[in-house]
Amino acid sequence: MPSVLQLTLILLASGVAGVLIFRYFGLPPILGYLAIGVLIGPKAFGIASDSETVRYLAEFGVVFLMFSIGLEFNLQKLRAMRSIVFGLGASQVLLTMALTILSSFLLNWFYPISWQAALALGGALSMSSTAIVTKLLSDRGELETEHGRNVIGVLLFQDLAVVFLLILLPALGQDPKDLFFALGIALIKISIALFLIFFVGRQMMSRWFRLVAQFRSQELFMLNLLLIVLGFSAITEHLGLSLALGAFLAGMLISETPFRHQVEEDIKPFRDVLLGLFFITVGMLLDLHVILDQWVLVLALLAAIVIIKFAMIAALARAFGANAGVAIRTGLCLCQAGEFGFVLLNQIDGLKLIDPALSQALLAAMLISMFGAPFLIQYSDRIALRFASSEWLLQSLALTRVAAKTVRYENHIIICGFGRAGQSLARMLDQEKIPYIALDLDPDRVAEASMAGDQVVYGDSSRENYLVSAGIARAKAVVVTFADTAASLKVLYQVERLRPGMTTLVRTKDDSDLKKLEAAGATEVVPELIEGSLMLASHVLLIMGVPMRKVVRRVTEAREARYGLLRGYFRGSEGDDLEENESWRLHTLTLLPGSHAIGKTLTEINPDLEGVAIQAVRRKVDGEDYVKLTLSPDLRLLENDILVLSGSSESTDIAETKLL
């Protein structure tokens, strides 16, 4: 039996190993925690024991997860998605519970199940994995799509339903005659808790946080936060309710204060570490011998969870107005089990509502369904196109609408994302009479902007067919306006495949992913953090009495030093106060076979570049991907190298002629 320190080291080491392996293959870390728990658990290799200390710490992972979910819940968000949350979401949870109760009558031939146990199991099986699904949809840039909104709405209701089920389950463990009395007592307790928290605590929360924040101590702020989370959990536990319920209510209270975002960031380390520990303990519960001995039952339960849940959710999505393709994608995203299903299953086991053998088989089926979730979501588009007869037609119509708007354009700009940054860029392009087409995945935004006359269409800029329809072969540049590195990399990959060397500008929050984006083909990366610091510096200089002309020059010099490829955007606009009023531009050229510059170094071609600067040289590596080379005087140019030039229109034309 390992000591507490040894057990902690085992859990930390195995957790790190599991997350590293699954991250390497692009899978959610939650699956790594589950897999490690299965392997090191007492029912597999027996490296770690499922002790009371570990389980108690793991319970706090659920506490902090419920607190984070409480932070996300506010009346405004629920009101905006009420038709999905309380329509599709409520229908999914209630229908799953009803089907589970009906199915229990069939299982009674093998495992006696009371209606109370069936109701509890229905609640556990109705859950889907918020952690896995939201992470995968975010990585795929699909949170704002129609099926993404359906999925988030259903997950929101499931999280709300957990709160009710955490209250209901202890009552189900009572004698059937005393069930309604137990439920009544539970409702009285929750009413008292809500009164204490919302009517007494709400008045004090904002004032208390302001008082703590005045001391400007991160340590004090963190201690106060932990006190509130665990204090509210202690209140609900004292009233006979769950720790997680108190944490959820505390999160809801803090979500109404101005400190919500700071709290959310501060709580993440505790939540992620302890939640990882929780998933390891869930994996420890799995008995691999049960899977081998009862593999037929495990497969039957797995099929019931995935297939029936998928069919039910897809049918409900259709009933609520989604087309066939959206309904299939919604079903595929939500047909797995969820982390709260394990929480509820643990409570069901503690109350001894079902046979332990059935519980083990059900746990195995739920785990396998979660392992399969990333693959179902990854191939959801192909599955939807295969089985939804109207999906091809709908996508063809969408592509036709995109192509119809761009067919008359030459040298236009493709804007990927039409949020604030994309709309600001579009306004400036309109003023200069520069054509553009914007692709966005928010249907409401697209509809409103289109009615206002903006050239924006519904489309996924990370997909080849939409970029082709947007006229990438004729476009002058591609601008990625969403500050999401994963989504930007997908767009860059498609742009490089369709048109290598295309001028591509990418927005990002900071320069932490600069090398990664440049390696993927970004001509220039514009970090918001640096731009904000330049604007701050310019205001400080003006306050200190530095003349406007000098301030503009300083900022321009700083920008040129950081954004070599954007020189044409910062200099040469008509009527500015800068020293040069030439029309600067960016220009790319490919060294075709027989070009004069092939075989020469940058130093040797310098005489041909009068008034022109080489900002980048890109070269194919291993016959596949273009990479940006380090500029050095002795860099020798090769056939098919792509040169990015900046200078006046006349100078770049002359340089191109000499180089080729």
DASUL-V544939 format. One record per pair of residues at least 12 apart in sequence whose ideal C-beta (glycine too) atoms are under 7 Angstrom apart, sorted by the first residue. I is the first residue (numbers start at 1). J is the second residue. D is the distance in Angstrom with one decimal. If there is no record, write none. Layout:
# DASUL-V544939
I&J&D ; I&J&D
This chain:
# DASUL-V544939
1&49&6.5 ; 4&53&6.2 ; 7&48&5.9 ; 7&51&6.9 ; 7&54&6.7 ; 10&40&6.7 ; 10&47&6.0 ; 10&48&4.9 ; 11&48&6.3 ; 11&277&6.4 ; 11&280&6.1 ; 14&36&4.5 ; 14&40&5.3 ; 15&33&6.4 ; 15&36&6.4 ; 15&276&5.5 ; 15&280&6.4 ; 17&36&6.9 ; 18&32&3.3 ; 18&33&5.9 ; 18&35&5.9 ; 18&36&3.7 ; 19&32&4.7 ; 27&374&5.5 ; 28&131&6.7 ; 28&132&5.0 ; 28&135&5.2 ; 28&136&6.9 ; 28&374&6.6 ; 30&131&5.0 ; 30&132&5.9 ; 30&279&5.7 ; 31&370&6.8 ; 31&371&5.9 ; 33&276&4.9 ; 33&279&3.6 ; 33&280&5.1 ; 33&283&6.9 ; 34&279&5.3 ; 34&282&6.4 ; 34&283&4.5 ; 34&367&6.0 ; 34&370&6.8 ; 35&283&6.7 ; 36&280&5.9 ; 36&283&6.5 ; 37&279&6.5 ; 37&280&4.0 ; 37&281&6.4 ; 37&282&6.1 ; 37&283&2.0 ; 37&284&4.7 ; 38&283&4.2 ; 38&286&5.0 ; 41&283&6.2 ; 41&284&3.4 ; 41&286&6.9 ; 42&284&6.6 ; 43&286&6.6 ; 43&287&4.2 ; 43&288&6.4 ; 44&288&5.6 ; 50&281&6.4 ; 50&284&4.5 ; 50&285&7.0 ; 54&281&5.8 ; 55&281&5.8 ; 57&274&6.5 ; 57&277&5.7 ; 58&274&7.0 ; 58&277&4.8 ; 58&278&4.0 ; 58&281&4.3 ; 59&243&6.6 ; 60&274&4.9 ; 61&274&3.5 ; 61&275&3.9 ; 61&277&5.6 ; 61&278&3.5 ; 62&244&5.2 ; 62&278&5.8 ; 62&343&5.6 ; 63&229&6.9 ; 63&233&5.7 ; 63&243&5.2 ; 63&244&5.6 ; 63&247&4.5 ; 64&247&6.9 ; 64&267&6.1 ; 64&270&5.3 ; 64&271&3.8 ; 64&274&5.8 ; 64&275&6.7 ; 65&271&6.0 ; 65&275&5.4 ; 66&244&4.2 ; 66&247&4.5 ; 66&248&4.3 ; 67&229&5.3 ; 67&247&4.0 ; 67&248&6.7 ; 67&250&6.0 ; 67&251&4.3 ; 67&267&6.5 ; 68&251&6.5 ; 68&264&6.9 ; 68&267&6.5 ; 68&271&5.6 ; 69&159&5.0 ; 69&248&6.4 ; 69&251&6.6 ; 70&247&6.8 ; 70&248&4.3 ; 70&249&6.5 ; 70&250&6.4 ; 70&251&2.1 ; 70&252&4.4 ; 70&255&6.6 ; 71&251&4.4 ; 71&254&6.3 ; 71&255&4.9 ; 71&260&5.9 ; 71&263&6.7 ; 71&264&5.5 ; 73&252&5.4 ; 73&255&6.4 ; 74&255&5.0 ; 74&256&6.9 ; 81&153&4.9 ; 81&156&6.8 ; 84&149&6.4 ; 84&150&6.0 ; 84&153&3.0 ; 85&153&4.7 ; 85&156&5.0 ; 85&157&4.9 ; 86&157&6.8 ; 87&320&5.8 ; 88&150&6.2 ; 88&153&6.1 ; 88&154&5.8 ; 88&316&5.9 ; 88&317&6.5 ; 88&320&4.9 ; 89&153&5.5 ; 89&154&4.4 ; 89&156&6.4 ; 89&157&2.7 ; 89&158&6.7 ; 90&157&5.6 ; 91&316&5.2 ; 92&126&6.7 ; 92&154&5.5 ; 92&313&5.7 ; 92&316&5.9 ; 93&126&4.5 ; 93&157&6.3 ; 93&158&6.2 ; 93&161&4.9 ; 95&312&6.0 ; 96&122&5.7 ; 96&125&5.8 ; 96&126&3.7 ; 96&309&6.8 ; 96&312&6.9 ; 97&119&6.2 ; 97&122&3.2 ; 97&123&6.0 ; 97&126&6.1 ; 99&308&6.9 ; 100&118&5.4 ; 100&121&5.4 ; 100&122&3.3 ; 100&125&5.9 ; 101&115&6.0 ; 101&118&4.4 ; 101&119&6.2 ; 101&122&6.2 ; 104&118&3.6 ; 111&355&5.1 ; 111&358&4.7 ; 113&354&6.3 ; 116&172&4.3 ; 116&353&6.4 ; 117&353&4.0 ; 117&354&4.9 ; 119&172&6.7 ; 120&169&5.7 ; 120&172&5.6 ; 120&344&6.8 ; 120&348&4.9 ; 120&353&5.7 ; 121&348&6.8 ; 121&354&6.9 ; 123&165&4.4 ; 123&344&5.7 ; 124&341&4.4 ; 124&344&4.0 ; 124&345&5.0 ; 124&348&6.7 ; 125&305&6.3 ; 125&337&6.9 ; 125&341&6.5 ; 126&158&6.6 ; 127&158&5.4 ; 127&337&6.6 ; 127&338&3.5 ; 127&340&4.6 ; 127&341&4.1 ; 128&155&6.3 ; 128&158&6.3 ; 128&334&4.4 ; 128&336&6.1 ; 128&338&4.6 ; 129&336&5.7 ; 129&337&7.0 ; 129&338&4.3 ; 129&339&5.9 ; 129&370&5.7 ; 129&373&6.3 ; 130&155&5.0 ; 130&159&6.7 ; 130&338&6.5 ; 131&339&5.9 ; 132&370&6.5 ; 132&373&5.2 ; 132&374&6.9 ; 133&151&6.1 ; 133&155&6.7 ; 133&333&5.4 ; 133&334&6.9 ; 136&374&6.0 ; 136&377&4.8 ; 137&151&6.5 ; 137&333&7.0 ; 139&486&5.0 ; 141&441&6.8 ; 141&462&6.1 ; 141&484&6.9 ; 141&487&4.1 ; 144&441&4.9 ; 144&442&4.6 ; 145&441&5.2 ; 146&322&6.7 ; 146&326&4.9 ; 146&443&6.3 ; 147&326&4.6 ; 147&329&3.9 ; 147&330&4.7 ; 147&333&6.9 ; 150&317&5.8 ; 150&322&6.5 ; 150&326&7.0 ; 150&330&4.5 ; 151&330&5.9 ; 151&333&4.7 ; 151&334&6.1 ; 154&334&5.9 ; 158&338&7.0 ; 162&340&4.8 ; 163&245&6.0 ; 163&248&5.7 ; 165&344&6.0 ; 166&242&4.4 ; 166&244&6.0 ; 166&245&5.4 ; 167&186&5.1 ; 167&190&5.9 ; 167&241&6.1 ; 167&245&6.9 ; 169&344&6.7 ; 169&347&4.8 ; 169&348&6.9 ; 169&351&6.8 ; 171&183&4.9 ; 171&186&5.4 ; 172&351&7.0 ; 172&353&6.8 ; 173&351&3.8 ; 173&353&6.8 ; 189&239&4.3 ; 189&240&5.8 ; 189&241&5.9 ; 190&241&6.5 ; 192&239&6.5 ; 193&235&6.3 ; 193&236&5.4 ; 193&239&5.7 ; 193&241&6.6 ; 193&249&6.9 ; 196&235&6.6 ; 197&232&6.5 ; 197&249&4.9 ; 197&253&6.3 ; 201&253&5.7 ; 202&253&6.0 ; 205&253&5.2 ; 205&254&6.6 ; 205&257&5.9 ; 206&257&4.8 ; 209&257&5.6 ; 209&259&4.9 ; 212&224&4.8 ; 213&259&6.9 ; 221&266&7.0 ; 222&266&5.8 ; 225&263&5.9 ; 225&266&5.9 ; 225&267&6.6 ; 228&250&5.6 ; 229&247&5.5 ; 229&250&5.5 ; 232&246&4.0 ; 232&247&6.5 ; 232&249&6.0 ; 232&250&3.9 ; 233&246&3.8 ; 233&247&5.1 ; 234&246&7.0 ; 282&342&4.7 ; 285&363&5.9 ; 286&363&5.7 ; 286&364&5.8 ; 286&367&6.1 ; 287&360&5.2 ; 290&357&6.8 ; 290&360&4.1 ; 290&361&6.1 ; 290&364&6.4 ; 291&364&5.0 ; 294&357&7.0 ; 294&361&5.1 ; 297&361&4.7 ; 298&361&5.1 ; 298&364&4.9 ; 298&365&5.4 ; 301&361&5.9 ; 301&362&5.7 ; 301&365&3.8 ; 302&365&4.2 ; 302&368&5.4 ; 302&369&6.1 ; 305&337&6.1 ; 305&365&5.8 ; 305&366&6.8 ; 305&369&5.2 ; 306&335&4.9 ; 306&336&6.9 ; 306&369&5.5 ; 309&335&4.5 ; 310&331&4.2 ; 310&332&6.4 ; 310&335&3.8 ; 313&330&6.0 ; 313&331&4.2 ; 313&334&5.2 ; 313&335&6.6 ; 314&327&4.4 ; 314&328&5.6 ; 314&330&6.6 ; 314&331&3.5 ; 317&330&4.5 ; 317&331&6.8 ; 323&390&6.3 ; 323&394&6.5 ; 324&388&3.8 ; 324&390&5.4 ; 324&391&6.4 ; 325&384&4.4 ; 325&388&4.3 ; 325&391&3.8 ; 325&394&6.4 ; 328&383&6.3 ; 328&384&4.4 ; 328&387&6.2 ; 328&388&5.7 ; 329&380&4.8 ; 329&384&5.5 ; 332&376&4.8 ; 332&377&6.4 ; 332&380&4.5 ; 332&383&6.4 ; 333&377&5.7 ; 333&380&6.8 ; 335&376&7.0 ; 336&369&4.3 ; 336&370&5.2 ; 336&372&6.8 ; 336&373&4.0 ; 337&366&3.6 ; 337&369&4.9 ; 337&370&5.7 ; 341&366&5.8 ; 342&366&7.0 ; 345&359&6.8 ; 345&362&6.9 ; 345&363&6.4 ; 398&458&6.2 ; 398&459&6.5 ; 399&465&5.8 ; 399&466&6.8 ; 399&469&4.5 ; 401&457&5.7 ; 402&457&4.9 ; 402&459&5.4 ; 402&466&6.2 ; 402&469&4.0 ; 402&470&5.6 ; 403&469&4.3 ; 405&437&5.8 ; 405&455&6.1 ; 405&457&6.0 ; 406&437&4.9 ; 406&470&5.5 ; 406&471&4.0 ; 409&435&4.8 ; 409&437&6.8 ; 409&471&5.7 ; 409&474&6.5 ; 410&474&5.3 ; 411&476&4.3 ; 412&435&4.0 ; 412&436&5.6 ; 412&437&6.3 ; 412&471&6.6 ; 412&475&5.5 ; 412&476&6.4 ; 413&429&6.2 ; 413&434&6.5 ; 413&436&4.2 ; 413&475&6.8 ; 413&476&6.1 ; 413&477&5.5 ; 413&479&6.1 ; 414&437&5.8 ; 414&470&5.0 ; 414&472&6.3 ; 414&475&5.1 ; 414&478&4.7 ; 415&436&5.6 ; 415&438&4.0 ; 415&479&5.3 ; 415&481&6.1 ; 416&439&5.7 ; 416&461&3.7 ; 416&478&6.6 ; 416&479&6.7 ; 416&480&4.6 ; 416&481&6.3 ; 416&491&5.4 ; 417&440&6.0 ; 417&480&6.8 ; 417&481&4.2 ; 417&482&3.9 ; 418&438&4.4 ; 418&440&3.9 ; 418&445&6.2 ; 418&449&6.2 ; 418&456&4.9 ; 419&481&6.5 ; 419&482&6.5 ; 421&481&4.1 ; 421&507&5.7 ; 422&438&5.7 ; 422&481&4.0 ; 425&479&6.3 ; 425&481&6.6 ; 426&438&6.1 ; 426&454&6.0 ; 436&455&5.9 ; 437&455&5.3 ; 437&457&6.9 ; 437&470&5.1 ; 438&454&7.0 ; 438&455&6.3 ; 438&456&4.0 ; 439&457&6.4 ; 439&459&4.1 ; 439&461&4.3 ; 439&466&6.0 ; 439&470&6.2 ; 440&456&5.8 ; 440&458&6.8 ; 441&458&7.0 ; 441&460&6.0 ; 443&458&5.9 ; 446&458&4.7 ; 461&491&5.2 ; 462&487&6.4 ; 462&490&3.8 ; 462&491&5.1 ; 462&494&6.2 ; 463&494&6.9 ; 464&494&5.3 ; 464&498&6.5 ; 467&494&5.6 ; 467&495&6.8 ; 467&498&5.9 ; 468&498&6.7 ; 472&495&6.9 ; 472&498&5.4 ; 472&499&5.6 ; 473&499&6.6 ; 476&503&7.0 ; 477&503&4.2 ; 477&504&6.9 ; 477&505&6.6 ; 478&495&5.5 ; 478&502&6.0 ; 478&504&4.7 ; 479&505&4.8 ; 480&506&4.5 ; 480&507&6.3 ; 481&507&5.3 ; 483&507&5.4 ; 483&508&5.4 ; 483&509&4.8 ; 483&528&6.7 ; 485&508&6.5 ; 485&513&4.5 ; 485&516&6.9 ; 485&517&6.8 ; 488&506&5.2 ; 488&517&6.3 ; 489&520&5.2 ; 492&504&6.3 ; 492&517&6.9 ; 492&520&4.1 ; 492&521&4.6 ; 492&522&5.9 ; 493&520&6.5 ; 495&521&6.3 ; 496&521&4.3 ; 496&626&6.3 ; 500&626&5.3 ; 500&642&6.9 ; 501&588&5.0 ; 501&590&6.4 ; 501&618&6.2 ; 501&626&6.8 ; 501&642&3.9 ; 503&523&4.9 ; 503&586&5.7 ; 503&588&6.3 ; 504&521&6.1 ; 504&522&5.4 ; 504&523&5.0 ; 505&523&6.3 ; 505&524&5.2 ; 505&526&6.5 ; 506&522&4.5 ; 506&525&5.0 ; 507&526&5.4 ; 507&528&7.0 ; 508&525&5.6 ; 508&527&5.3 ; 509&527&6.8 ; 509&528&5.5 ; 509&529&6.5 ; 510&527&5.0 ; 510&529&4.3 ; 511&525&7.0 ; 511&527&4.5 ; 511&530&6.7 ; 518&628&5.4 ; 519&627&6.1 ; 521&626&6.4 ; 523&565&5.4 ; 523&644&6.5 ; 524&563&5.7 ; 524&565&4.2 ; 524&566&5.5 ; 526&563&6.9 ; 530&562&6.3 ; 534&555&5.4 ; 534&558&5.9 ; 534&559&6.8 ; 538&551&5.2 ; 538&555&5.2 ; 541&554&6.8 ; 549&577&5.3 ; 552&577&6.2 ; 556&570&5.5 ; 556&571&6.6 ; 556&578&6.5 ; 564&615&4.7 ; 565&586&6.1 ; 565&615&4.7 ; 565&616&6.7 ; 565&644&6.3 ; 565&646&6.7 ; 567&584&5.9 ; 567&646&4.9 ; 568&584&3.9 ; 568&585&4.7 ; 568&586&5.3 ; 568&646&5.9 ; 571&584&5.3 ; 572&584&4.2 ; 582&648&4.3 ; 583&648&5.9 ; 583&649&5.5 ; 584&646&6.5 ; 584&647&6.5 ; 584&648&6.0 ; 585&649&5.6 ; 585&652&6.5 ; 586&644&6.7 ; 586&646&5.5 ; 587&645&4.7 ; 587&652&4.5 ; 588&642&5.9 ; 588&643&6.9 ; 588&644&5.3 ; 589&643&5.4 ; 589&645&7.0 ; 589&656&5.3 ; 589&659&6.9 ; 589&660&7.0 ; 590&640&6.3 ; 590&642&5.4 ; 591&637&6.1 ; 591&639&6.0 ; 591&640&6.4 ; 591&641&4.9 ; 591&643&7.0 ; 592&660&6.8 ; 593&639&5.7 ; 595&659&6.5 ; 595&660&4.8 ; 596&658&6.7 ; 596&659&6.1 ; 596&660&6.4 ; 597&637&5.2 ; 597&659&4.4 ; 598&637&5.9 ; 598&638&6.5 ; 598&639&5.4 ; 599&636&6.6 ; 599&637&7.0 ; 600&636&6.9 ; 600&637&5.9 ; 601&633&6.6 ; 601&634&5.2 ; 601&635&6.2 ; 601&636&5.2 ; 602&614&6.6 ; 602&631&6.8 ; 602&633&5.6 ; 602&635&5.1 ; 603&633&4.4 ; 603&634&6.9 ; 605&659&6.6 ; 608&655&6.1 ; 608&658&3.9 ; 608&659&5.9 ; 609&655&5.3 ; 610&651&6.8 ; 611&647&5.3 ; 611&648&6.5 ; 611&651&3.8 ; 612&645&5.3 ; 612&647&3.8 ; 612&651&4.9 ; 612&652&5.6 ; 612&655&4.3 ; 613&646&5.2 ; 613&647&6.4 ; 614&631&6.8 ; 614&643&5.9 ; 614&645&6.2 ; 615&644&4.7 ; 615&645&7.0 ; 615&646&5.2 ; 616&628&5.5 ; 616&644&4.1 ; 617&629&4.7 ; 617&631&6.6 ; 617&635&6.5 ; 617&641&5.8 ; 617&643&5.8 ; 618&641&7.0 ; 618&642&4.3 ; 619&638&6.6 ; 619&641&5.2 ; 620&640&6.3 ; 626&642&6.6
